[in-house]
Amino acid sequence: MTTILIALHVLAAVLFLGPVTVAVSSFHTQALKARGGDTRAAGAATVLHKLTSTYGMLAAIVPLLGVAIMMTDSAYWKQGQFHAAIALAVIAWVILLLLIIPRQKKMMGSLGLLDPADHDPETDVLSEEKWAKTKSQLSMFGGIFSLLWVVMFVLMFL
């Protein structure tokens, strides 16, 4: 059972964490190009935002499978790197949900690229002076998010 869970854990990491990490690191650049009138970049920003939102939620499966693996074999509970990896996964997910996705949504709303059902004109818009700051924040939080996953990857092989 443990082998199957480990295979599912690795598969979920590859299928969900890879795309969401790329989407998070690429979105702000495409959104800025879209703001300049590039229609291809607007399409790319839309796809990257949907990837971030959807795959970000699905990425929660990875630490959940990690906990399931730990429950199948008590030896994993004695190894601190697995506890640290799960804690870092929770931190990365919180960064994604509370810091990255809301900023992406504001950029998308400012560009007029959100579905009308998902768009709140009062909260989902950036003022002109906040674009550069939001782009910088997305770059920083995206880098932290990616770094946390790299650290977790290293912890799995210690």
Contacts in CASP RR format, 6 or more apart in sequence:
PFRMAT RR
TARGET T0000
AUTHOR 0000-0000-0000
METHOD contacts of the structure
MODEL  1
MTTILIALHVLAAVLFLGPVTVAVSSFHTQALKARGGDTRAAGAATVLHK
LTSTYGMLAAIVPLLGVAIMMTDSAYWKQGQFHAAIALAVIAWVILLLLI
IPRQKKMMGSLGLLDPADHDPETDVLSEEKWAKTKSQLSMFGGIFSLLWV
VMFVLMFL
1 72 0 8 1.000
2 69 0 8 1.000
2 72 0 8 1.000
2 73 0 8 1.000
5 65 0 8 1.000
5 66 0 8 1.000
5 68 0 8 1.000
5 69 0 8 1.000
5 72 0 8 1.000
6 69 0 8 1.000
8 65 0 8 1.000
9 62 0 8 1.000
9 65 0 8 1.000
9 66 0 8 1.000
9 69 0 8 1.000
12 58 0 8 1.000
12 59 0 8 1.000
12 61 0 8 1.000
12 62 0 8 1.000
12 65 0 8 1.000
13 62 0 8 1.000
16 55 0 8 1.000
16 56 0 8 1.000
16 58 0 8 1.000
16 59 0 8 1.000
16 61 0 8 1.000
16 62 0 8 1.000
17 59 0 8 1.000
17 62 0 8 1.000
17 149 0 8 1.000
19 51 0 8 1.000
19 55 0 8 1.000
20 51 0 8 1.000
20 52 0 8 1.000
20 55 0 8 1.000
20 56 0 8 1.000
20 59 0 8 1.000
20 96 0 8 1.000
21 145 0 8 1.000
21 146 0 8 1.000
21 149 0 8 1.000
22 51 0 8 1.000
23 48 0 8 1.000
23 49 0 8 1.000
23 51 0 8 1.000
23 52 0 8 1.000
23 55 0 8 1.000
24 52 0 8 1.000
24 96 0 8 1.000
24 100 0 8 1.000
24 138 0 8 1.000
24 141 0 8 1.000
24 142 0 8 1.000
24 143 0 8 1.000
24 145 0 8 1.000
24 146 0 8 1.000
25 142 0 8 1.000
25 143 0 8 1.000
25 146 0 8 1.000
26 44 0 8 1.000
26 48 0 8 1.000
27 45 0 8 1.000
27 48 0 8 1.000
27 49 0 8 1.000
27 52 0 8 1.000
27 104 0 8 1.000
27 107 0 8 1.000
27 138 0 8 1.000
28 104 0 8 1.000
28 107 0 8 1.000
28 134 0 8 1.000
28 135 0 8 1.000
28 138 0 8 1.000
28 139 0 8 1.000
30 41 0 8 1.000
30 42 0 8 1.000
30 43 0 8 1.000
30 44 0 8 1.000
30 45 0 8 1.000
30 48 0 8 1.000
31 41 0 8 1.000
31 45 0 8 1.000
31 104 0 8 1.000
31 107 0 8 1.000
31 108 0 8 1.000
31 111 0 8 1.000
31 135 0 8 1.000
32 41 0 8 1.000
32 131 0 8 1.000
32 135 0 8 1.000
33 41 0 8 1.000
33 45 0 8 1.000
34 41 0 8 1.000
34 42 0 8 1.000
34 43 0 8 1.000
34 44 0 8 1.000
34 45 0 8 1.000
34 111 0 8 1.000
34 113 0 8 1.000
35 110 0 8 1.000
35 111 0 8 1.000
35 131 0 8 1.000
42 111 0 8 1.000
42 113 0 8 1.000
43 113 0 8 1.000
45 107 0 8 1.000
45 108 0 8 1.000
45 111 0 8 1.000
45 113 0 8 1.000
46 108 0 8 1.000
46 113 0 8 1.000
49 104 0 8 1.000
49 105 0 8 1.000
49 108 0 8 1.000
49 113 0 8 1.000
52 96 0 8 1.000
52 100 0 8 1.000
52 101 0 8 1.000
52 104 0 8 1.000
53 101 0 8 1.000
53 104 0 8 1.000
56 93 0 8 1.000
56 96 0 8 1.000
59 93 0 8 1.000
59 96 0 8 1.000
60 93 0 8 1.000
62 89 0 8 1.000
63 85 0 8 1.000
63 86 0 8 1.000
63 89 0 8 1.000
63 90 0 8 1.000
63 93 0 8 1.000
66 82 0 8 1.000
66 86 0 8 1.000
67 86 0 8 1.000
69 76 0 8 1.000
70 76 0 8 1.000
70 77 0 8 1.000
70 82 0 8 1.000
76 82 0 8 1.000
81 155 0 8 1.000
81 156 0 8 1.000
81 158 0 8 1.000
82 155 0 8 1.000
84 155 0 8 1.000
85 152 0 8 1.000
85 155 0 8 1.000
85 156 0 8 1.000
88 148 0 8 1.000
88 151 0 8 1.000
88 152 0 8 1.000
88 155 0 8 1.000
89 148 0 8 1.000
89 152 0 8 1.000
91 148 0 8 1.000
92 145 0 8 1.000
92 148 0 8 1.000
92 149 0 8 1.000
92 152 0 8 1.000
95 141 0 8 1.000
95 142 0 8 1.000
95 144 0 8 1.000
95 145 0 8 1.000
95 148 0 8 1.000
96 145 0 8 1.000
99 137 0 8 1.000
99 141 0 8 1.000
100 138 0 8 1.000
100 141 0 8 1.000
100 142 0 8 1.000
100 145 0 8 1.000
103 134 0 8 1.000
103 137 0 8 1.000
103 138 0 8 1.000
103 141 0 8 1.000
104 138 0 8 1.000
105 114 0 8 1.000
105 118 0 8 1.000
105 124 0 8 1.000
106 123 0 8 1.000
106 124 0 8 1.000
106 125 0 8 1.000
106 126 0 8 1.000
106 134 0 8 1.000
107 126 0 8 1.000
107 131 0 8 1.000
107 134 0 8 1.000
107 135 0 8 1.000
107 138 0 8 1.000
108 114 0 8 1.000
108 124 0 8 1.000
109 119 0 8 1.000
109 124 0 8 1.000
109 125 0 8 1.000
109 126 0 8 1.000
110 124 0 8 1.000
110 125 0 8 1.000
110 126 0 8 1.000
110 131 0 8 1.000
112 119 0 8 1.000
114 124 0 8 1.000
118 124 0 8 1.000
126 134 0 8 1.000
END
